[in-house]
């Protein structure tokens, strides 16, 4: 044992602490409850899920799980349903994230202009984001109902864009598109909030100088607005990507025809009662999300 460790042990036994040591000890004591809570609520379930992904979990609680090694992961790699769910997850995340970010950018630029009632409109824009999820999901189900929904009446009966009583939410060909539109509509206010804050911080002198030089509105947007917003846009896109990749409630409440990885894991666990396989799917989701988080953190550090 080194002399420094011996000195520390002696100080602990005799109670001889400097002010810096007392402050450090107080800091450790203050964060100890949070560390214990995180360990109990997050770390333990993650470790236990890793263990379950290597076992066959029996239906009866009195029996112990049986170790199967990498069997669940090998089954996933050879499962077409898993790859279809992964592809659906990527498509849903990519398009919903892109639409929400572009929509937030467009609305932020529109509401950055001065006009009567601008504050009221800015408040109304936030309604999809702050409204209860279950309420807006049921409203969208009513709007898209093939018999008495407003959207099928307008697009089918009035405009004639498609014929027949097509159930847009319970049709495998259209359900994914409806979920993407719903998610983009619900979460574009988040992008709007982030972008409008940065837009208002852009110096007006830059636009005035561009106007003097004869730059068009598109040139001002391309050469001034976009470069100033690139970090905010990238942050919004990455954060929404992380959240949407793990999305469950929005899709599950709206339709049963879109099978993403979180829904696939849920059905595997609670419909097929294969908890070990579901744990393996959850581990794939966990590793993917950790990869996205590492990309986001590394990008923030470089910024």
Secondary structure, 3 states (H helix, E strand, C coil): CCHHHHHHHHHHHHCCCCHHHHHHHHHHHHHHHHHHHHHHHHHHHHHHHHHHCCEECCCCCCCCCEECCCHHHHHHHCCHHHHHHHHHHHHHHHHHHHHHHHHHHHHHHHHCCCCCCHHHHHHHHCHHHHCCHHHHHHHHHHHCCCCCCHHHHHHHHHCCCCCCCCCCCCCHHHHHHHHHHHHHHHHHHHHHHHHHHHHCCCCHHHHHHHHHCCCCHHHHHHHHHHHHHHHHHHHHHHHHHHHHHCCCHHHHHHCCCCCCHHHHHHHHHHCCCCHHHHHHHHHHHHHHHHHHHHHHHHHHHHC
